[in-house]
Amino acid sequence: MKLPFLFALTSILFISCQKDTSLETNAGGGGGGGNTSYYIQAKVNGTVRTFNFNSMAKITDFGSGFKSLSLLGSATANASNLEGINLTINFFAGSPVAGTYSEDYSGTDYVTAGVYNPNSATIVYGAGITISTVSPLSITISKIDNAEATGTFKGAFYKTDIAGGPASTEYLEFTEGSFRLPIR
């Protein structure tokens, strides 16, 4: 199980570091900021955070039945601000479908993980990377089709130094998370 986990974490870190500012950021017509139609939102330690810039759901087909669903969003349109979130479910057989996916799942059908970057070049907060967690990451996909993915999520994201070393015991609690994202 370590190999799929390492692949999942590598995929998450790679995708979470990307910032494509060419996407429309105000397509929903809401003035003064990000897209009001598409977003990822959650309470982070009780404070509402919205990631509605460059927000999208991306399905990557790696072949041999292996697919990955990444739910991405940035906090601002500023390319130098790294604050953003990436929730990922790697499916080892089949395609993403509606259902609940948790990091504490003991089967081999999928792996769930996430990365939150608080606007740091050295520190990220990750879910799905610790053996014991106070709140396993859980992602519920309520709808997914060729155009859109919607659902909810919650879980603890543990502080991790990008330069190496294990995750610390310090974490951020994500609660009341929701997403509505276009499939890109």
C-alpha positions, -999 to 999 in steps of 0.1 A, spaced: 0 0 0 30 23 3 36 26 -34 0 39 -42 3 63 -13 36 77 -25 22 80 -60 -9 98 -46 12 122 -25 35 130 -54 5 136 -77 -11 159 -52 21 179 -46 27 183 -83 -8 194 -91 -11 217 -60 20 236 -71 5 245 -104 -12 278 -108 -29 284 -142 -40 320 -142 -55 317 -177 -88 303 -164 -117 327 -160 -119 339 -125 -151 359 -126 -173 338 -148 -201 338 -122 -206 375 -125 -198 382 -88 -179 415 -85 -147 420 -67 -131 386 -69 -133 350 -78 -158 329 -95 -191 329 -77 -204 298 -95 -174 275 -90 -155 271 -57 -141 250 -29 -151 264 6 -146 252 41 -141 263 77 -104 261 86 -101 259 124 -135 277 125 -127 305 99 -144 303 65 -119 301 36 -130 302 0 -109 290 -30 -128 303 -60 -99 313 -83 -87 288 -109 -111 263 -94 -117 231 -113 -121 193 -111 -95 175 -132 -98 138 -141 -65 123 -153 -64 89 -170 -31 72 -163 -41 41 -183 -46 5 -171 -77 15 -153 -60 40 -130 -77 74 -128 -72 104 -106 -98 131 -96 -83 163 -84 -104 191 -69 -84 223 -71 -89 259 -60 -68 290 -52 -76 317 -27 -66 346 -50 -58 354 -86 -24 366 -76 1 341 -91 27 349 -63 2 339 -36 4 302 -31 -26 297 -9 -48 269 -23 -62 235 -18 -61 202 -38 -82 172 -28 -74 141 -47 -89 106 -50 -69 81 -69 -90 53 -83 -71 20 -90 -100 5 -109 -128 24 -126 -138 60 -129 -148 86 -104 -185 82 -93 -207 96 -67 -200 82 -32 -180 89 -1 -142 83 -1 -122 84 31 -85 83 39 -91 56 65 -105 32 39 -86 -1 42 -93 -15 8 -73 -12 -24 -99 5 -48 -88 41 -40 -66 64 -20 -78 98 -7 -55 126 2 -53 164 2 -29 193 4 -35 228 17 -9 255 10 -13 284 34 8 306 11 42 292 20 71 280 -1 83 256 26 52 244 46 20 226 35 -7 209 54 -16 174 42 -44 149 47 -39 112 40 -3 112 50 -4 102 86 -10 68 101 -32 81 129 -54 112 125 -78 130 147 -102 134 118 -97 113 86 -102 132 53 -136 123 39 -147 135 5 -183 129 -6 -190 133 -43 -227 140 -46 -227 146 -84 -201 141 -111 -207 142 -149 -189 155 -179 -195 191 -169 -194 194 -131 -185 178 -98 -202 188 -65 -199 175 -30 -186 180 6 -155 172 26 -139 174 60 -108 163 78 -75 172 96 -46 184 75 -12 180 92 17 205 89 45 192 68 79 207 58 83 204 20 121 199 24 114 166 41 106 148 73 74 134 86 42 153 92 41 170 126 13 167 151 1 202 144 -29 202 122 -57 224 107 -93 211 110 -113 215 78 -151 213 85 -183 221 66 -163 218 33 -182 220 0 -173 222 -36 -189 229 -70 -163 227 -97 -163 225 -135 -147 194 -151 -116 205 -171 
